[in-house]
Amino acid sequence: MAGRRAEAMLGRPGKEVIKMPAEMLTEHERTASQTAPATSLQDDELRRWARKHVERVHRLKRDAAVYVLGMVALTAVWALVQ
């Protein structure tokens, strides 16, 4: 009760009402499609960094595979020479 009296004295309503816009519905109660938001500068920068990172990872995997194959070939040649 004390809480209600304090609200009445302060002139605040008991419950806060938030007005929300009603969604526009199309046939079969599906919401209308919305346009995709424009990408921001941070998204573009993040994409650029991600692409460079993927390229670096692919290059590392390729270089590691070439190294392993080279070592196998070198070992085989060494074994044949001995």
Secondary structure as UniProt FT lines:
FT   HELIX           2..10
FT   HELIX           27..29
FT   HELIX           41..81
//
